[in-house]
Amino acid sequence: MQQANARVPMSETIVPDEIRDILLAHARPVRVRKGHILIAAGLDANDVFLVCEGRVQVSLLSPQGRETIIREIGPGQIFGELAAIDGEVRSANVTAIEPSQVAILSGTTFVDLIGSNGALARWVAMHLTTQIRFLTARVYELSTMSVGSRLQCELMRLCLEHGIENDQATIENAPTHADLAARIGTNRESVTRELGLLAEEAIVYQAGRRLHILAVGKLGTLVRRLSAHG
């Protein structure tokens, strides 16, 4: 029987120092405000971005106006590389969700660097592999899991991103219930209900925008148990 794990932690895609230095040597720094759109889906552009400070959000908007949040990207991570590599239009929107600084290099320069630097080429291959695993896990969650199980996977991913200590994790400036709903393909009311159930089991506690995961091990057990039942 297949067991579902929380999504691949995005910390695995952080650019190593030696690769970051190569990219920064060919990039220009830009500061952006919260809400600034860095990439728009369908745009014919191929710049590659390295996040130096802050966080950005990758999302898609349906024709009906419903937003689906794919993931967040933080310091030391890149985005925009797909259009640089395959020459196609942008596949998603990327928006700064807090004041941020990014380093921007042209897609042509990025591809040339891949061709001339073996270490960069190997890292890009590993980075893209990680993204495939992440998206495979996301498809599995959306197609087979209940809302409660999907939310628990998302919470586990947040634990992995923010760090676990003594079976607990604290997510500062946690996503709103509406944001969590957009991440897992449901509505805000369902997220609020499921978080309430987890709070009753002393697994989570929320104080404002700070979300405490009080029993990470118990949360992981729920993810495995619920995913086994579809």
N, C-alpha and C positions, 0 to 999 in steps of 0.2 A: 504494500500500500504506500502510495506516495505521501510524503510529509511536506507540508509547505513551511518554508522558513520566512522570516521577515526579509524584506528586500535587501539586495546587496548594499552594504553600507557605502555611501558615496565617498567616505574618507579614502577608500581604496583608489580613487581616481585623482588624488592630489598630485600635482606635478612635483617630481623630485627637484631638489635645489639646482642640480647641474642642468636639468632641462629648462627650468624656470629662467635661469640666467641666459641661456641661449635665446629664449623667446623674448625676454625683456630687452636684450641688446638690439632687437629689430622692431620694437614696439614703441608706441607713443602712449603716455599716461593720460587718462581722461577721468575727471570726477563727474558723477551724475547724481541728481537728486532722487529721492524716493519717488517712485511712480514713473520714472523715465523709461521709455520703451527703447531698448537697445537693439532688438531684432523684431521684425514683424513678419508673421507667416505669409509666404507668397512673394516676399521681396526678393528681387534679383540682386543679391550682394553676397560677398564671400569673405568678409573680414573675420578674423579669429580673435576671441577675447580671452584674456586671463584675468580672473578676479583677484585683485590685490587686497581690497578692503570691502566689507559689506557683504550683502547677499542679493542674489537675483533669483527670479522664479521663472520656470519654463512652463508654458501653458498653451492650451488650444481652446478656441471658441467655436461652438457649433453654430450652424445657420440660425438656430433659434435663440442664440445669445447665451447658451449655457457654457460656463467655463469649466474645463478640466485641467487641474494642476498636475503636471507630469512629475516635477521634482524641483528642489531648490539647489542652487549652486553657491558655494561660499569661497572664501579665500584659498588660493592655491589650486583652483579648478578652472578648466577651460570650457568654452562653449563656442558654437559657430563653426566647428571643424568639419561638419558633414558637408556643408555647401562648398567649403574650400576644397575638399577632396573630390567630390563627385560633380561639382559645377551646377547642381540643381538649385532651385529657389529655396528659400528658408522654409523649414518644415514646421516651425512652431514660433510662438511669441516668447520673448525674453524681456522681463521687466524688473527693474531694481525695486526691491521691497524694503530697502533702507538706503540711506546715503551711502554711496559706494565709489570705489576707484577701480577702474579696469585698465589693463594695458591692451592696446589694439594693434594687431599686425595684419597686413594684407593676406588674403588667401593664397595669392601667388607666392609670396615670401614663405608662408607656412609650408606649402607643398615643396618648394625648393629646399627648405631646411630638412624636411623628411628625407628627400632624395640624397642629401649630402651628409647626413648625420645618422649613423646606425643606431646610436643610443636613443635618439628622438624617435626614429622609426619603430623601434621595439616598444618604446613606451606608448606610442599612439596605438599600436596593435593591441597592447594589453588594455589600454583605456577603452577602446571600442569593444573589446571582448566583455569588459565589465558592464558596459552599457547594454549589450545584448542580453546578458544574464539578468540585469535589472529589469529590462522590458519584458523578458520572458516570465519572470516572477510576477510582474504586474498583470500581464495577460491572464496568467493562471489564477491570480487572486480575483480579478474582475469577473472571470467566466465561471468559477467554481465555488467561491466562498460566499457566505452570508455577509450582510453588512457588519455584524458584530465581529466576525473573524477578520474582515478586511480592515476594520478600525484597529483591531489588536495588532495586525501586521504593521500598520502605519505607526502605531505607538512604539512597537519594538524597534522599528527602524530609527525613530527619533531617539530612543534610548542609546542605540549603537552610535549615533552621530554625536550625542551630547556627553556620552561617557557614563559608565555604570560603576558604582562603588557601593560595596556592602549590600548588594542586591537591590539598590535603589538608583534612580536617575531623576534629575531635575531639568526640565526643559524651560529655559528662560525665554520670555517673549514667545510663548507657544502659539502655534497656529490657532486662529479662531475656529469656532465650530463650523462656520461656513467654509473656511479654507480646508479644514479636514474633510468636509463633505465633498468639496471639489476634487480633492486628492483621491478619494476612494469611490467616487461615482454614486453618490447618494444625496440626501438633502440634510439641511442643518438640524431639523427636528430629530431625524434618526440618529445623528451623531450625539446630540444632547441626551437622548434616551439611553444609548449604549454606554456613554460615559457615566451616566447615573447608575447603571447596573454595575459597572466596574467599581464605582465609588462605594456602593453597598457591600461589595466583597473586599473592601479595603485594599484595592489594587492601585487606584489612582486617587489623587486629591488635587483639586484646582483652586488656586487663590489668585484671582485676577488673570493676568497673562502668564502666570507661572504654573506649570503643570508638573506635579510630583508623581512619579511612578514608584509606589511604595513596595512593590513586590515583583521585581522583574522576572524572577524564576517562575512565579505563579502565572504571570502574563504569558510567558513562553509556553507553559503547559497548556493554557487555554488555546493558544494559536494552533498547537499541534492537534489537540483534541477536536476542535471545531473543524479544522481543515480536513480531518479524517472522515468527518460526516458530511463534507461538501457544504 
